[in-house]
Amino acid sequence: MPFPLEEKYITETELELNVKFPSELKNRMIKSNGGELLISDKFEFELYPFFDKTDRKRINRTCNHIGLETKNAREWNGFPDNGIAIGTDGFGNQLILIHNGNGNLTDELHFWNHETRQVEKIAESINKLYVKKSSFWNKIKSKFNG
């Protein structure tokens, strides 16, 4: 369950990974740290959160954070050196941001296929994707609304 994030935790991750995240992603994650990103009716990503050390609850909810997941992904054969993992489809494929060696990540979202080790641009930015709540969320929500 995503929740708001203090910007200082984004800055900590930037220092850890030696990158600068694009403004669109920062703004989205400050409002809602993590969550689902629906690409189509049948394809979605779970966004990795930024590591939030505010309290135990947030530490537990953000233990699969961008810094850790990027370090793990870099151990995989073929993961791009200039890639930062920001989400997964649950099958090993990663939603990534990349930079051109300068550490400044672009707004463009890329899909890294763990089987083919290929990177493909899928959107101009995180705000240029088709995003809505998943059918799973709607099923859960309906149970609470009667």
C-alpha positions as CSV (number, residue, x, y, z in Angstrom):
1,M,0.0,0.0,0.0
2,P,1.7,3.2,-1.1
3,F,1.9,6.3,1.0
4,P,3.5,9.8,0.9
5,L,7.3,10.0,1.1
6,E,9.6,12.7,2.4
7,E,12.0,13.9,-0.3
8,K,15.1,13.3,1.9
9,Y,14.7,9.5,1.2
10,I,14.9,10.1,-2.5
11,T,18.0,12.1,-2.0
12,E,19.5,9.3,0.1
13,T,18.9,6.8,-2.7
14,E,20.4,9.2,-5.2
15,L,23.5,9.4,-3.1
16,E,23.6,5.6,-2.7
17,L,23.3,4.9,-6.4
18,N,25.1,8.1,-7.6
19,V,22.2,9.2,-9.8
20,K,19.6,12.0,-10.0
21,F,16.0,10.9,-10.5
22,P,13.8,12.8,-12.9
23,S,11.3,15.3,-11.5
24,E,8.2,13.4,-12.7
25,L,9.2,10.2,-10.9
26,K,10.1,12.2,-7.7
27,N,6.8,14.0,-7.7
28,R,4.8,10.8,-8.2
29,M,6.7,9.0,-5.5
30,I,6.5,11.8,-3.0
31,K,2.7,11.6,-3.3
32,S,2.5,7.8,-3.4
33,N,5.7,5.8,-2.7
34,G,5.5,2.6,-4.8
35,G,2.2,0.9,-5.9
36,E,1.0,-0.5,-9.2
37,L,1.6,0.9,-12.6
38,L,-0.9,-0.5,-15.1
39,I,0.3,-0.6,-18.7
40,S,-2.7,-2.5,-20.1
41,D,-5.6,-4.6,-18.9
42,K,-3.2,-7.6,-18.7
43,F,0.2,-6.0,-18.0
44,E,1.2,-4.1,-14.9
45,F,4.3,-3.3,-12.9
46,E,4.8,-3.1,-9.1
47,L,6.8,0.0,-8.5
48,Y,9.7,-0.4,-6.1
49,P,9.4,2.2,-3.3
50,F,12.2,4.5,-2.0
51,F,13.5,3.2,1.3
52,D,11.5,5.1,4.0
53,K,13.1,4.9,7.5
54,T,10.4,7.0,9.2
55,D,9.3,4.1,11.5
56,R,9.2,0.3,11.6
57,K,6.0,0.1,9.6
58,R,7.4,2.1,6.7
59,I,10.8,0.2,6.9
60,N,8.9,-3.1,6.6
61,R,6.8,-1.7,3.7
62,T,9.8,-0.4,1.8
63,C,12.3,-3.2,2.3
64,N,12.2,-4.0,-1.4
65,H,13.4,-0.5,-2.2
66,I,14.9,0.9,-5.5
67,G,18.4,0.9,-4.1
68,L,18.3,-2.8,-3.0
69,E,16.4,-4.0,-6.1
70,T,18.9,-2.2,-8.4
71,K,21.8,-3.8,-6.6
72,N,20.2,-7.2,-7.0
73,A,19.4,-6.6,-10.7
74,R,23.0,-5.6,-11.4
75,E,24.0,-9.1,-10.4
76,W,22.0,-10.5,-13.3
77,N,23.7,-11.2,-16.6
78,G,22.9,-8.5,-19.1
79,F,21.4,-5.9,-16.8
80,P,22.5,-2.5,-18.1
81,D,25.3,-0.8,-16.1
82,N,23.5,2.5,-16.6
83,G,20.1,1.1,-15.5
84,I,18.1,1.7,-12.3
85,A,15.4,-0.8,-11.5
86,I,12.2,1.0,-10.4
87,G,9.7,-1.8,-10.8
88,T,9.0,-5.4,-11.8
89,D,6.3,-7.3,-13.6
90,G,6.7,-10.2,-11.2
91,F,8.4,-12.5,-13.8
92,G,11.9,-11.1,-13.5
93,N,11.5,-8.3,-16.1
94,Q,12.3,-4.8,-14.9
95,L,11.0,-1.4,-15.4
96,I,14.1,0.8,-15.6
97,L,15.4,4.3,-16.0
98,I,18.7,4.9,-17.7
99,H,21.4,7.6,-17.9
100,N,24.1,8.3,-20.5
101,G,27.0,7.9,-18.1
102,N,26.4,11.2,-16.3
103,G,24.1,9.9,-13.5
104,N,21.2,12.1,-14.6
105,L,18.4,9.6,-15.3
106,T,16.1,10.5,-18.1
107,D,12.3,10.6,-17.8
108,E,12.0,7.7,-20.4
109,L,10.8,4.4,-19.1
110,H,12.4,1.2,-20.4
111,F,11.5,-2.4,-20.2
112,W,14.4,-4.8,-19.5
113,N,13.6,-8.4,-20.5
114,H,15.5,-10.8,-18.3
115,E,15.3,-13.6,-20.8
116,T,16.5,-11.8,-23.9
117,R,18.5,-9.2,-21.9
118,Q,17.1,-6.5,-24.3
119,V,16.1,-3.0,-23.3
120,E,13.1,-1.4,-25.0
121,K,11.7,2.1,-24.4
122,I,8.1,1.9,-23.5
123,A,7.1,5.5,-22.6
124,E,8.3,9.1,-22.7
125,S,7.8,9.3,-18.9
126,I,6.0,7.7,-16.0
127,N,3.1,10.2,-16.6
128,K,2.8,9.1,-20.2
129,L,1.6,5.6,-19.5
130,Y,-2.0,4.3,-19.2
131,V,-2.3,4.2,-15.5
132,K,-5.4,3.2,-13.5
133,K,-6.2,1.0,-10.6
134,S,-5.9,-2.7,-11.3
135,S,-8.8,-5.2,-11.3
136,F,-7.2,-6.8,-8.2
137,W,-7.6,-3.5,-6.4
138,N,-11.2,-3.1,-7.5
139,K,-12.0,-6.6,-6.2
140,I,-10.6,-5.8,-2.8
141,K,-12.2,-2.4,-2.7
142,S,-15.6,-3.9,-3.4
143,K,-15.3,-6.2,-0.4
144,F,-14.9,-3.2,1.9
145,N,-17.7,-1.1,0.2
146,G,-20.3,-3.8,0.7
